[in-house]
């Protein structure tokens, strides 16, 4: 058996790992099924073809485009039915809905929540479907984003796209919107940065307490540290790095975040005789194979 492979979330790497409680590692098919947006052959090819060829207003090219979009869905019947009933959408809009919504494990919830997004026209609804399709908690994500203080419909759509990788979208939105000194753009940047984290609250709390960091530094800390499974340890060891200014600390956080043992990496690099702070940061980047800023 092969271990679960990682999959991409809107240009951000998020590990789709086998739960620790599982008695056996996931098979290849199980792993791909558990990764939202993962590419694999359609599990229901006849269903896909039958629903697409019955799509109202679609010529052969439209049917083929429908098949291409719905072929990636675990629930092609639900996806096609909900998309073809999308208010105000012509055939091109329906096909875009199908392609955008295919990664979703719950296309009915996805379309229903997006089509009632306040202030969103058809293009906005389609953007919502595309952004939220990668979320494992569609309704929670959309509800928290549409309640984001000061955000217009474009901001809400950005929040949805930025927050989709998060396993806890309520936590990520709540902690980011309370970030001291952050305007709406800063909150959205925080959501994007923190979304891949498995410990959102810890990451945001430790970054916002980083000595000498302004709001831009805090946002960089969040984005740099999101990959870490130990954000508290990561920030604590980096902020104590001798001779490092705020930029050096952020550099350290970016490099050491890739390690499951950030304390070990930082301490090992600090022990190099004659290495100044730049040498230590180069060592950290080398050990984790992370390009420096």
Secondary structure, 3 states (H helix, E strand, C coil): CCCCCCEEECCEEECCCCCCCCCCCCCHHHHHHHCCCCCCCCCCHHHHHHHHHCCCCCCHHHHHHHHHHHCCCCCHHHHHHHHHCCCCCCHHHHHHHHHHHCCCCCHHHHHHHHHCCCCCCHHHHHHHHHHHCCCCCHHHHHHHHHCCCCCCHHHHHHHHHHHCCCCCHHHHHHHHHCCCCCCHHHHHHHHHHHCCCCCHHHHHHHHHCCCCCCHHHHHHHHHHHCCCCCHHHHHHHHHCCCCCCHHHHHHHHHHHCCCCCHHHHHHHHHCCCCCCHHHHHHHHHHHHCCCCC
